[in-house]
Amino acid sequence: MQTRYLTIHRMRGIIGLPDDADVELLPKSPSAARAILTIEKSLYAKHLVRMSAFGATTAARMTGRDTELPVKDQFAKLLAGASVNEGVDFDKPWLVIEAEGTLDAFDPARFVDYGHSDFAFGVALFDPATLAQQADEALKAALSALMLAMPADISADVKSLGTVSFIIEPETERTIYCSNPTASSSFSAHSSLRTETFAQAAAFAARLRKDSDLQTVIRLLSDSTHASDRLQAFLTAWAGLEAFVNKLFKTRYEAEFFSTINAAIVPSATLFAARLREVMNGKYNIRDKFVVLASTLDPTEADQDIEAFRKLKAVRDQIHTMSVGKEDLPVDEVRNLLRKYLRLHLVR
């Protein structure tokens, strides 16, 4: 039988989708989760609503509330009152991550049937760990890709609405839900985006999911969007920027920088350049490395970006002495600098 694992998130900075059509950022495969943007929310809201009613029913029975009602009636009452509150975000698409697997059988003793023909519930019917990992990898790639493709002045905020795992019963096609914890986070300029932006995001997502050199970077960038605390958001984004600079300087841009130098000098001076590189090996600080990346990837704006990096590094250092207030931390600035150079690297 088929198992599915969904994580559902609201993209608060995006208004609508082109032609109201789903945007597939990552296709599914036997070992990888699918990522889509959708405004067809009812297809996924029903899962959240049912799980919410199931959780409320379970809590009510455990605490002795409303015990005068038969459990099926109590569930029906709570299900009728459950909803996903959209409010002012009614026009914001959902980012849905869907991982699929298979299961031979489950323990019927863990099964709860409230009399519905199309769905039921269970507890610990299968271990979703593998699917959860696939979903987490796809989410980080998709979120990071959207942040790279979106204009910097559009908020990259995301709110996690819930996680749902379930089994599709082969004989009846009935959905059998399994209890999973949910989490929420919130981080605003809003805008509709062009079709080309979503196409670029899908291309970025495909690159990011399989690029082993960037896994730490996109995890930190993605985690920064989830952080509700400004200090955590700043430090996570800065760590992502440092990881990006350190990794790419070592694997690509140091060699490219010295190749440019060698091409610009007379042949007899290449020995000096080689000696300089040998002496400096392992002695560059993080700003030196960023200077190389910035001057290579964006010569036009390198000077101002180097100055911005210097200021952000100074703020990061001030955190050690607690001489900067949490509300004064330049979260967007560090995140946008990472977005810019990660985007330039991928495009290049």
TALINBEL-V572359 format. One record per residue. N is the residue number from 0. RES is the residue in one letter. PSI is psi as a letter, one per 40 degrees, with the letter a starting at -180 (NA if undefined). OMEGA is omega in whole degrees, 0 to 359 (NA if undefined). D_CENTER is the distance of its C-alpha to the mean C-alpha in Angstrom with 2 decimals. Layout:
n;res;psi;omega;d_center
N;RES;PSI;OMEGA;D_CENTER
N;RES;PSI;OMEGA;D_CENTER
This chain:
n;res;psi;omega;d_center
0;M;i;186;28.89
1;Q;h;173;25.33
2;T;i;178;22.43
3;R;i;179;19.11
4;Y;h;183;15.93
5;L;h;163;13.75
6;T;h;189;10.74
7;I;h;187;11.09
8;H;i;177;9.42
9;R;h;177;11.35
10;M;g;192;10.58
11;R;e;181;13.37
12;G;e;183;14.07
13;I;h;177;14.92
14;I;h;176;18.33
15;G;a;176;19.18
16;L;i;181;18.81
17;P;h;179;21.57
18;D;e;180;24.41
19;D;e;183;22.32
20;A;i;175;21.28
21;D;i;175;18.11
22;V;h;179;15.91
23;E;h;179;14.86
24;L;d;178;12.05
25;L;h;177;12.55
26;P;i;178;15.83
27;K;i;175;16.54
28;S;i;180;18.89
29;P;d;183;20.73
30;S;e;182;18.37
31;A;i;182;14.97
32;A;i;176;12.96
33;R;i;176;13.01
34;A;h;178;10.44
35;I;i;166;12.33
36;L;h;183;12.71
37;T;i;169;15.86
38;I;e;173;18.42
39;E;g;191;20.36
40;K;d;183;19.10
41;S;d;180;22.23
42;L;d;183;21.33
43;Y;d;179;18.49
44;A;d;180;19.90
45;K;d;179;22.86
46;H;d;180;20.91
47;L;d;181;19.57
48;V;d;181;23.10
49;R;d;179;24.89
50;M;d;177;22.92
51;S;d;179;23.47
52;A;d;178;27.17
53;F;d;179;27.43
54;G;d;179;26.04
55;A;d;178;28.39
56;T;d;179;31.27
57;T;d;180;30.79
58;A;d;180;30.65
59;A;d;180;33.72
60;R;d;182;35.70
61;M;d;182;34.91
62;T;e;178;36.00
63;G;e;179;38.97
64;R;i;176;38.01
65;D;f;183;39.32
66;T;e;178;40.98
67;E;e;178;43.82
68;L;h;169;41.70
69;P;i;187;41.42
70;V;d;179;37.91
71;K;d;179;37.47
72;D;d;178;38.60
73;Q;d;177;36.45
74;F;d;181;33.35
75;A;d;178;34.52
76;K;d;181;35.00
77;L;d;178;31.57
78;L;d;180;29.94
79;A;d;182;31.92
80;G;e;183;30.65
81;A;i;178;26.94
82;S;i;172;24.53
83;V;h;185;21.06
84;N;h;180;21.88
85;E;d;179;20.63
86;G;b;181;23.11
87;V;e;181;22.51
88;D;f;183;19.14
89;F;d;183;21.04
90;D;e;181;20.31
91;K;h;181;16.52
92;P;i;174;14.78
93;W;i;171;12.60
94;L;h;183;9.56
95;V;h;176;10.91
96;I;h;184;10.01
97;E;h;176;13.49
98;A;i;183;14.98
99;E;i;176;18.77
100;G;a;179;21.52
101;T;i;181;25.18
102;L;h;180;27.42
103;D;d;183;31.19
104;A;i;174;32.11
105;F;i;183;31.32
106;D;h;181;33.62
107;P;e;179;35.29
108;A;e;180;36.19
109;R;e;187;32.58
110;F;h;178;32.69
111;V;h;181;33.14
112;D;h;179;34.59
113;Y;e;175;35.00
114;G;e;178;37.08
115;H;h;183;34.59
116;S;d;186;35.13
117;D;e;176;31.59
118;F;i;176;29.55
119;A;a;185;30.11
120;F;i;176;28.41
121;G;i;180;28.46
122;V;h;178;27.45
123;A;f;179;26.10
124;L;d;176;27.12
125;F;i;180;24.92
126;D;h;183;22.57
127;P;e;189;18.98
128;A;d;182;17.82
129;T;d;179;17.58
130;L;d;179;15.76
131;A;d;178;13.30
132;Q;d;177;12.66
133;Q;d;180;12.32
134;A;d;180;9.86
135;D;d;178;7.68
136;E;d;180;8.20
137;A;d;180;7.59
138;L;d;181;4.26
139;K;d;178;3.38
140;A;d;183;6.14
141;A;d;180;5.83
142;L;d;180;3.69
143;S;d;179;5.90
144;A;d;178;8.57
145;L;d;179;8.85
146;M;d;179;9.26
147;L;d;184;11.77
148;A;d;183;13.56
149;M;i;172;13.93
150;P;i;185;16.95
151;A;d;182;16.63
152;D;e;176;18.55
153;I;h;185;16.18
154;S;h;180;14.03
155;A;f;184;10.28
156;D;i;177;10.29
157;V;i;176;8.39
158;K;h;179;10.43
159;S;h;184;9.95
160;L;d;178;13.26
161;G;i;177;13.85
162;T;h;182;13.96
163;V;h;172;16.98
164;S;i;182;18.80
165;F;i;178;22.12
166;I;i;172;24.92
167;I;h;180;26.74
168;E;h;189;30.43
169;P;d;184;32.13
170;E;d;187;35.50
171;T;e;187;34.48
172;E;e;180;30.91
173;R;i;177;30.31
174;T;h;178;26.85
175;I;h;186;27.09
176;Y;i;174;24.30
177;C;h;181;23.44
178;S;h;176;22.57
179;N;i;175;19.07
180;P;i;175;17.88
181;T;i;178;15.52
182;A;i;177;13.52
183;S;i;177;12.83
184;S;i;178;11.61
185;S;i;183;12.57
186;F;NA;NA;12.92
187;S;h;158;17.43
188;A;h;181;18.83
189;H;i;178;18.32
190;S;i;166;19.33
191;S;i;184;19.63
192;L;i;181;18.48
193;R;i;178;20.60
194;T;d;182;20.40
195;E;d;180;20.27
196;T;d;179;17.02
197;F;d;177;15.27
198;A;d;178;17.24
199;Q;d;178;16.13
200;A;d;178;12.40
201;A;d;178;13.33
202;A;d;177;15.34
203;F;d;183;12.77
204;A;d;179;10.35
205;A;d;179;13.53
206;R;d;187;14.44
207;L;d;184;11.37
208;R;d;185;11.28
209;K;e;181;14.95
210;D;h;184;15.49
211;S;d;180;16.35
212;D;d;187;17.16
213;L;e;185;13.68
214;Q;d;178;11.78
215;T;d;182;12.37
216;V;d;183;11.57
217;I;d;175;8.04
218;R;d;180;7.48
219;L;d;177;9.27
220;L;d;178;7.87
221;S;d;179;4.31
222;D;d;180;6.84
223;S;d;180;8.99
224;T;d;180;7.46
225;H;d;188;7.87
226;A;h;178;11.25
227;S;e;179;14.18
228;D;h;184;16.69
229;R;d;178;17.34
230;L;d;179;18.67
231;Q;d;180;15.68
232;A;d;180;13.41
233;F;d;183;16.06
234;L;d;180;16.70
235;T;d;178;13.17
236;A;d;178;12.87
237;W;d;177;16.46
238;A;d;176;15.94
239;G;d;178;13.37
240;L;d;178;16.09
241;E;d;180;18.77
242;A;d;179;17.20
243;F;d;182;16.79
244;V;d;182;20.37
245;N;d;184;21.93
246;K;d;185;20.62
247;L;d;174;21.30
248;F;d;184;24.59
249;K;d;188;25.83
250;T;e;185;24.90
251;R;d;198;25.70
252;Y;d;173;26.61
253;E;d;180;29.42
254;A;d;181;31.34
255;E;d;180;30.72
256;F;d;180;31.91
257;F;d;174;35.08
258;S;d;177;35.69
259;T;d;178;35.75
260;I;d;181;38.16
261;N;d;180;40.37
262;A;d;186;40.56
263;A;e;184;41.70
264;I;i;178;44.40
265;V;i;184;47.69
266;P;d;183;47.75
267;S;e;181;49.80
268;A;e;182;47.10
269;T;d;176;44.45
270;L;d;178;45.90
271;F;d;180;45.14
272;A;d;179;41.52
273;A;d;179;41.21
274;R;d;178;42.84
275;L;d;180;40.53
276;R;d;180;37.46
277;E;d;182;39.10
278;V;d;184;40.03
279;M;e;183;36.64
280;N;h;180;34.71
281;G;e;183;32.59
282;K;e;180;33.81
283;Y;h;171;31.28
284;N;i;186;29.40
285;I;d;179;25.84
286;R;d;177;27.31
287;D;d;182;29.55
288;K;d;179;26.69
289;F;d;177;24.78
290;V;d;179;28.09
291;V;d;180;28.29
292;L;d;183;24.80
293;A;d;182;25.33
294;S;d;178;28.86
295;T;d;187;27.89
296;L;d;180;24.85
297;D;g;181;26.13
298;P;d;183;29.82
299;T;d;184;30.38
300;E;e;185;28.05
301;A;d;184;28.03
302;D;d;182;30.47
303;Q;d;178;28.60
304;D;d;176;25.27
305;I;d;177;27.15
306;E;d;177;28.61
307;A;d;178;25.27
308;F;d;179;24.02
309;R;d;180;27.28
310;K;d;179;26.86
311;L;d;177;23.32
312;K;d;178;24.69
313;A;d;177;27.57
314;V;d;178;25.42
315;R;d;180;23.56
316;D;d;180;27.05
317;Q;d;179;28.31
318;I;d;180;25.92
319;H;d;181;28.10
320;T;e;180;31.10
321;M;f;183;29.43
322;S;e;176;30.89
323;V;h;181;28.01
324;G;i;182;26.95
325;K;d;182;23.48
326;E;e;180;23.62
327;D;e;183;24.72
328;L;h;183;21.77
329;P;g;184;20.50
330;V;d;182;16.75
331;D;d;183;16.28
332;E;d;181;18.69
333;V;d;180;17.12
334;R;d;181;13.61
335;N;d;178;15.41
336;L;d;176;17.56
337;L;d;179;14.83
338;R;d;183;13.31
339;K;d;187;16.90
340;Y;d;172;17.96
341;L;d;177;15.05
342;R;d;180;15.65
343;L;d;179;19.36
344;H;d;182;19.13
345;L;d;180;17.42
346;V;d;183;19.90
347;R;NA;NA;22.73
